[in-house]
Amino acid sequence: MSTRPRDTHPASWIFLREVFASMGGEARLRAAIDLSEAVREFRIAGLLSRHPAWSRTDAVRHIVREEWGIDLVDM
């Protein structure tokens, strides 16, 4: 995380970097996993809001197909 996102205030970016630097490796890994899960949930919510007829499974299948080119089958 070296480049500050354009929508982040410089002071906030410095604070965030200091927080992550003060964490141990396990805590940083847990934070990264939690942030990744949060982004995935936002993405699913966005798809469901744009496609109200879709189920959560449909949204996840769409993401898997879009990200990895894999079509999941019904089980």
N, C-alpha and C positions, 0 to 999 in steps of 0.2 A: 504494500500500500504506500507507494511513494508519490504518486501524482494525485493532487487534491481534486476531487470532483468539482465541476464548475458551480454546482448548486450548494456547495458547502462553504460556510464562512471560514476564513483562514484560522481564526482563533478556535473554532470548533474542530477543525482538522488537526491542529496542534494538540488539543486536549485529547482527541481520540487516539492519536499516535502515542501519546504519553501513557494513556490507559493500557493500550495493547502492549507497550514496551514493559510495563510494570507487571504484566501477567506472566505466569509460568507457561511452559509449552502446553501442558494439558489444558489449562484454562483458555489459552488462545485457540487451541483446536476445538474445544467445546463451543466457544463463541463463534468460530467459523461455521461449524455445523449448524448451530442455532440460526445464524443469519441466513445460511443457505436454505434451511427449511422454511424460514419466514418468507424469503423471496419466492420459493416454489408455491407456497400457499397463496401469496398475492397473485401470482401468475394464474393459478387455478381459479381463484375468485374472479379475476378479470375475464378469463375465458367463459366462465359460467354466466357472468353478467351480460356478455355479448351473445351468448348462445343459450338462452333460457331452457331450451328443450334438452340440452345435454345433461347427462349425469356426471358426477365426479369422475367416474371411470372413463367416460368419454373424454373429459378434459385431460386426464393423465395420459390416455392413449395418444391424444393429439400432441402433447408435449414430448412423449417418447419418440413418436414418428418424426416430429420436427427437429428434435435435438440429435437423435441417433439414427434416423432412417429405418427404424424397426417398427413393423406393424404387429401389435400384440393381438393374440387370438383369444376368443372367448373360451373360458374354462368351465 
